[in-house]
Structure formats: C-alpha cells, structure tokens
C-alpha cells in the first residue's frame, strides 16, 4: 500500500500502526512526534488500512465535511496542505477549535455541509474532498460540494448505511447512494470498512468531466 507523504507505519503501543507527525489530540500512543492513526476511530484511516486507491500524495488542499471533534481531520491536516473542516454541531466544534490551535493549516468552520453556499466565500478550490457525515442524502451532499473540487481532484467518502435507512439492507443502501453519486462522479474504488466500522462503505471517486 502506498501511503501519502507524511504518513508512515511505526511501532506504537506494541504494534505496527499508521502514524502522522503532529501534536497529540487524545491519548493515542506516540513515539517522539509520531502518533498513532487509529482506523477504529477514523474512516479515512480504515480506507488506508484497506489499501484503497486514495490518490493522496501529501500537501493537498482539503475540504473535510463532518469533522466532528477533530480526530481524523487532525491527522489529515498533519500531512496535507490547507484543510477546511466543516462541522455543524457546536459541542464538537469546541473540541475542533482546540485541535486547530496547534495546527496552522487547519481551519474549522461551524457550517452545515448540506448548505455549501454558506461557506463558498471562504473555501478555495481543493484537491481532495473528504466526506464523513451522518445524515440522509449523503450523495446529495457530495454532489453539492463538488463545486469546490478541482477537475482532477478526488473524493474520499464514507457512506453510513444506517444514516440513510436504519431498516434497509446495507448493500442495497450502498448501491443506491453510489448510483446517485455517479451523477457527478466516476467511482474509482469502493470497499466495505469492516472490521473497523460496521455498515460503512468507503468510496473513492473523481469528478465527471465538465460537471459541476
């Protein structure tokens, strides 16, 4: 598996694990400045562990939708370039602001990912769109935020089946979400994220040419 520059495998807490170099966020094991990137707490980390075709090199400009309290986006900001972190809920945003205090490339925004017009005046064109939102209409969110993604950029998305329909078969939900997503994206890779995250599908996609 090829990892982005700034992400390495290190011996941490008695086991080999993904790690990034930066200030700690919680009680993750560390060796020097390197800290463990736990795939059980990170959909992007799980995608890397599964060897998905992420297309990340390091240094990319990122728009992260659903940043929550900052666990995953802190790792992303440690190896990426400017990273815009969208979070809707005020409580996790307070934690996210604390995470950003130690990271000059991380920019928290208290906004709703379903309403990109509210942050369009702030966010520059990005190389990577990362989406991890717990809401119905996850494909619609990715399509609405396509406007920020460069034509040669990449979408990394975690689809949560239970957020779409708690009663439906997850595979059916995944197929329906991906079908809608294909209105604006071409799917590069898709894989279930078990054993790290139940009923989640990781998707990597690129924008369809000429579509915004």
VOKOLKOL-872308 format. One record per residue (C-alpha): x, y, z. Coordinates in steps of 0.05 Angstrom, whole numbers, plus 5000, padded with zeros to 4 digits. Each point is the difference from the previous one (the first is absolute). Layout:
BEGIN
XYZ...
This chain:
BEGIN
500050005000502850694981498950515055499950764993506450365016499650155074496449355018504449425022499549335034503150035068500649545061495150325048497049715064503149334986497349934929501450264931495050544980498850594955502850645029500550744985504850525028496650545041497250215068495949495038492450065002498049485051503549415033502749694936506749635006506050414977507349924983503450674999495650464958496649414965493149795025495649424982494450084949494849525026495649714943494749815051498850745012501250254930496649824934505850284960504849605042495949384985500250164926507650045003500449345039495749674946504850244946494850404962502150414940500150655040504450404953502950415057507250244994500450495058499650764997493150014967494850545015494249655035492750135015497749545056492549925011497849745068506350155039496749885068504950105058506049954954502849305009500949834926500750714973505850115047503849444966498150254932502350715016506749715025501849764930495650424954500250734981494550505020494249595029493050295007496149625053492450064997496049815062492750155015499549855075502550525050502549505053505049624957501950664967502850245067504649405001501850104926502050725013504749755055503149504951501050564949503750445050506049554991499349954924500950624957497449644938493349795031494150474993493649815039493450264973493449935038495849864939495049504972503049564945493149974968500450764988506650134964497750694980501150215072507649884995501250104926503050685014505349705046502149344968504950014942500249464946502549355031503749394976496449525047492949985026499249545061493049855024497849665064493150265017494449645037493950234962495049784948501850204930507449885005500849984924496450674994505050315049505949754959496750264935498650685031507250075022502849784933500550744983506250075044503749404971505150104945498549624936505949545013498449955075497549415039494249835047501049555060493349835030497549565056492749804988496349845064494349514983496350115066499850754989496349894934495249465022500749625066495349444977502849864930505449514980506650395000502249744932493550254970501150675032507150034975497949854928494650545002504750535028505549834950495050024942498150715020507250195010501649794929495950594975506350425013505649525015503449394970501349465052507449795006499549535059494849755050500949545059496449825065503750285060499149415047502949805048501550725018493050284987493749604994495150154943504650524968502450034928506350364980499650334932505450344959497650394939502150544951495750544970496749864933503050464948496150644988495049905057499350465060
